[in-house]
Amino acid sequence: MSRIGLLGGSFNPAHGGHRHISLEAMRRLRLDAVWWLVSPQNPLKEATGMAPLAARLGAALTAKRHPRIRPMALETVLGTRYTIDTLAAIERRFPQHRFIWLMGADNLYQFHRWRDWRGIARRVPIAVLARPGYIAGARLAPAMAWLRRHVRRVDRAKHWSEWELPAIVILPIPLDPTSATAIRARDPDWAGRGIGHNNPKG
């Protein structure tokens, strides 16, 4: 049974920061692979400024630079939009795998806005990978008022497949300053020219 980390996002565009998080997750959680779930359209983000899915997926395939990182437009295949529905469909489609949801600490701040976020926590373990500027405040995110009682020890992170749910672990990792927002500001036509951003610094 494979151990798979799921990293969802717009990947607008994918960059070295996504790869950095994925490699750290593989090492600290003993994962066989990380799937990048390139979202057709994040319900919490404006469509304005969002590159076409094909461009974002193409950039992700270029940026991954690792055989066990697998970018995919799985939500398009499954016909899902919200994470809670995507997880249910993934578990039905891939019963041979065990899954853990990966997120940057910045996403934890808005986790309480996700549809049925408590249901997500009851369905899969969650690993939060600390990013620049969000480390100290991650535990103060609104969702942590409920999740705090379900925090697991960092030194037990590799045993996540054995945890009773809900379960969340906050993993402090070496910082990577790459920002998709900064990439778009510096190179607004990245999607039109089909450029993937491989440099870990953007």
C-alpha angles and dihedrals in degrees: 000000000000122000109225130188116210117210112183126190150114093270088204081186120350112229146168092286091064090049091047092054091046095051092047090050091051091053100041097040098035093237126179092208145348119226116207105212102205104204120224087217128346106229090219095053132073116251089222109102093014112132118226115278092245091056093048093047091048092051090048091053088052096044099047095077093177130091094225095052108088119189113199142162091227096152089061090053093045095042093231131135107179124063094235090058093042091054092050091050093046092052091051092047097044108033090155092069136071115219137205123186115234124202139164117246089250090063091053088066091065098032091107088065094059117104109266093348092171088055089054090053090049092051103047138010114257126220117194114201111204116236133190114297095007105072102095094037098047092090090052095059112126093246090057090071085075100025096050093086089055098053114130127208118267092227089060095050095111089061094061093122089065096051123115110235138282093050133154133177126192111212118196107213135179107282125254116190097202114133128188088208091057091047091053091047092051096040110021093170095053093119095047091054094043095237120163116203109228102161109104087221092054 
